[in-house]
Amino acid sequence: METARSGNFVHAGRAPMPEAIVVGAGVAGISAALHLTQRGWRVVLLEAQHRIGGRAASLPDPHTGELLDTGQHVLLGNYRELLALLCELGSAELLGPAAPLRFALCRSGGERHWFEPARLPGRLGFLYALWRLPRLRWSERLRVLSAVAALLSGAALRGTVEQFLRRFRQPIPAVESFWEPLTLATLNTTCAEADVRMLAVVLRRGFLGSAAGARLIIPNAPLQALLEPVGQWLQQRGGILLLGTRVKRLLLEQSRRVGVELEEGKQLWANALVLAVPPWSAQRLLQSAGLSAELPEFAYSPIVTVYLWLRRAVLPARMCALLGTLFQWVFVHPSTVAACRVALVCSAADTLAELPHTAIAERAREELLSAFPELSAADILHQRVLMERRATLRLRPELARLRPSGRLPHPAVVLAGDWLQTGLPCTLEGAARSGRRAAEWLHRELAERLPR
Ligand SMILES: Cc1cc2nc3c(=O)[nH]c(=O)nc-3n(C[C@H](O)[C@H](O)[C@H](O)COP(=O)(O)OP(=O)(O)OC[C@H]3O[C@@H](n4cnc5c(N)ncnc54)[C@H](O)[C@@H]3O)c2cc1C
């Protein structure tokens, strides 16, 4: 990427390639970089952190040396754009198999039930698993199914999930063992706040969509291993990934050349710019260039993940829902130093986020031991608390009209990120989709007009 303001970078003996700068190497930025490159652009991908992935990153645990994801990530079989991206990077095979949804519902004292849609094919299986939810009478089971049917039909859906559940007179055990865990896991927002239309999207496109789309992928490899091949991928195609490179301000010219000033003062110029950064960072950078895009004041929702290393692997499934506790899910991972490592996840973790890490870890240990009485305190060898305060937007109903499209008054600058209007909750798939869309906009808008 040139540092002067002359024309396009010229490859010897080849037509010049249009150049793009992508700021932010989270999934949205990686997706934008890939799609621009595939359309013939030369891309420089800039990331402020010294690691790839943004909120979907991994960091080493100093005690065990194991790579821990910044939070447990689960993919659905319907993550078509993300899966295509990983295939292109050659890392999709590290994900492991997409398995039919199956998990244990675990209460304190060791009480267990299974949610096992795979016993019957497709949608029928999911409905069957719902029918078999514990502690429900027949009439209540019918009410659960009719609420699901209403979500699928999408007719007159409005308000929060809680309002919807009240309207459909959902029994408390169904709220506890199905609606709440589902809403928290997929929207990172409580039922009291979450937009019911987003939950409908999750069910319609995911769990009650095609059989393949409803499958679950719990990555077998750290997220870093999935995403880091992008550096080499770009390099092989004339681009570059620069980690530890924070953009301080944007530079826009009348001639439509766009650039960035890095923290160390260096300038980079290109034909187009994708800002694949979170809203607060996008706002600052846009203001630095006098672009008058007023982004709304978003509300965010935290996620807390506590990793516990166990001496004994006794959990009944790779994925267990915890009922009646602050932590909602436990995932089991292999460990090089213990029988297994479990990740306890608390979404919409406002209560926990106020506590010191020691208190959070203590709570996680208590809740794990209470749900799995076969474990004792001595079985917990090591612990690590990770908290992402601004993990995702709070998906309240009013957010639907606040999420911007990502297009800006300047034709050569666009936004990408899971927080934009993607039609999806704030997910890896939403991020991948927004990156692809940003690349398409720029290419359509600019490629024809650039000097060749
Ligand atoms: C704990 C947790 C669990 C999650 N679980 C799931 C899950 O199970 N399934 C799922 O689908 N999604 C999940 N998500 C959501 C998913 O991680 C996000 O939707 C996705 O990673 C967002 O990607 P992004 O590229 O839009 O943003 P980000 O990942 O935030 O990327 C933005 C990047 O921009 C960089 N940046 C910012 N400012 C600058 C600057 N000035 N210069 C250079 N770089 C800059 C940042 O460092 C960052 O790397 C989870 C998120 C969290 C936090």
PDBQT file of the ligand as one rigid body, heavy atoms in Angstrom, charges set to zero:
ROOT
HETATM    1  C1  LIG A 501     -18.205 -13.521  24.825  1.00  0.00    +0.000 C 
HETATM    2  C2  LIG A 501     -18.860 -13.538  23.466  1.00  0.00    +0.000 A 
HETATM    3  C3  LIG A 501     -19.529 -14.675  23.030  1.00  0.00    +0.000 A 
HETATM    4  C4  LIG A 501     -20.131 -14.694  21.772  1.00  0.00    +0.000 A 
HETATM    5  N1  LIG A 501     -20.746 -15.833  21.343  1.00  0.00    +0.000 NA
HETATM    6  C5  LIG A 501     -21.196 -15.894  20.076  1.00  0.00    +0.000 A 
HETATM    7  C6  LIG A 501     -21.715 -17.112  19.560  1.00  0.00    +0.000 A 
HETATM    8  O1  LIG A 501     -21.779 -18.125  20.251  1.00  0.00    +0.000 OA
HETATM    9  N2  LIG A 501     -22.144 -17.136  18.261  1.00  0.00    +0.000 N 
HETATM   10  C7  LIG A 501     -22.080 -16.025  17.465  1.00  0.00    +0.000 A 
HETATM   11  O2  LIG A 501     -22.444 -16.116  16.293  1.00  0.00    +0.000 OA
HETATM   12  N3  LIG A 501     -21.607 -14.851  17.936  1.00  0.00    +0.000 NA
HETATM   13  C8  LIG A 501     -21.162 -14.759  19.209  1.00  0.00    +0.000 A 
HETATM   14  N4  LIG A 501     -20.653 -13.588  19.684  1.00  0.00    +0.000 N 
HETATM   15  C9  LIG A 501     -20.702 -12.389  18.826  1.00  0.00    +0.000 C 
HETATM   16  C10 LIG A 501     -19.521 -12.334  17.846  1.00  0.00    +0.000 C 
HETATM   17  O3  LIG A 501     -18.304 -12.502  18.521  1.00  0.00    +0.000 OA
HETATM   18  C11 LIG A 501     -19.545 -10.973  17.182  1.00  0.00    +0.000 C 
HETATM   19  O4  LIG A 501     -20.796 -10.801  16.569  1.00  0.00    +0.000 OA
HETATM   20  C12 LIG A 501     -18.476 -10.803  16.110  1.00  0.00    +0.000 C 
HETATM   21  O5  LIG A 501     -17.237 -11.296  16.525  1.00  0.00    +0.000 OA
HETATM   22  C13 LIG A 501     -18.374  -9.320  15.762  1.00  0.00    +0.000 C 
HETATM   23  O6  LIG A 501     -17.401  -9.128  14.766  1.00  0.00    +0.000 OA
HETATM   24  P1  LIG A 501     -17.116  -7.673  14.190  1.00  0.00    +0.000 P 
HETATM   25  O7  LIG A 501     -16.049  -7.830  13.190  1.00  0.00    +0.000 OA
HETATM   26  O8  LIG A 501     -18.396  -7.051  13.787  1.00  0.00    +0.000 OA
HETATM   27  O9  LIG A 501     -16.593  -6.787  15.418  1.00  0.00    +0.000 OA
HETATM   28  P2  LIG A 501     -15.294  -6.946  16.328  1.00  0.00    +0.000 P 
HETATM   29  O10 LIG A 501     -15.016  -8.380  16.557  1.00  0.00    +0.000 OA
HETATM   30  O11 LIG A 501     -15.526  -6.094  17.524  1.00  0.00    +0.000 OA
HETATM   31  O12 LIG A 501     -14.107  -6.356  15.450  1.00  0.00    +0.000 OA
HETATM   32  C14 LIG A 501     -13.772  -4.993  15.406  1.00  0.00    +0.000 C 
HETATM   33  C15 LIG A 501     -12.261  -4.883  15.337  1.00  0.00    +0.000 C 
HETATM   34  O13 LIG A 501     -11.890  -3.532  15.096  1.00  0.00    +0.000 OA
HETATM   35  C16 LIG A 501     -10.694  -3.281  15.800  1.00  0.00    +0.000 C 
HETATM   36  N5  LIG A 501     -10.530  -1.824  15.930  1.00  0.00    +0.000 N 
HETATM   37  C17 LIG A 501     -11.317  -0.966  16.634  1.00  0.00    +0.000 A 
HETATM   38  N6  LIG A 501     -10.859   0.291  16.501  1.00  0.00    +0.000 NA
HETATM   39  C18 LIG A 501      -9.767   0.230  15.689  1.00  0.00    +0.000 A 
HETATM   40  C19 LIG A 501      -8.860   1.211  15.188  1.00  0.00    +0.000 A 
HETATM   41  N7  LIG A 501      -8.985   2.518  15.482  1.00  0.00    +0.000 N 
HETATM   42  N8  LIG A 501      -7.830   0.801  14.379  1.00  0.00    +0.000 NA
HETATM   43  C20 LIG A 501      -7.689  -0.524  14.056  1.00  0.00    +0.000 A 
HETATM   44  N9  LIG A 501      -8.527  -1.479  14.522  1.00  0.00    +0.000 NA
HETATM   45  C21 LIG A 501      -9.556  -1.115  15.326  1.00  0.00    +0.000 A 
HETATM   46  C22 LIG A 501     -10.923  -3.996  17.126  1.00  0.00    +0.000 C 
HETATM   47  O14 LIG A 501      -9.705  -4.206  17.818  1.00  0.00    +0.000 OA
HETATM   48  C23 LIG A 501     -11.575  -5.283  16.644  1.00  0.00    +0.000 C 
HETATM   49  O15 LIG A 501     -10.628  -6.290  16.386  1.00  0.00    +0.000 OA
HETATM   50  C24 LIG A 501     -20.076 -13.534  20.945  1.00  0.00    +0.000 A 
HETATM   51  C25 LIG A 501     -19.419 -12.388  21.391  1.00  0.00    +0.000 A 
HETATM   52  C26 LIG A 501     -18.812 -12.378  22.631  1.00  0.00    +0.000 A 
HETATM   53  C27 LIG A 501     -18.094 -11.141  23.083  1.00  0.00    +0.000 C 
ENDROOT
TORSDOF 0
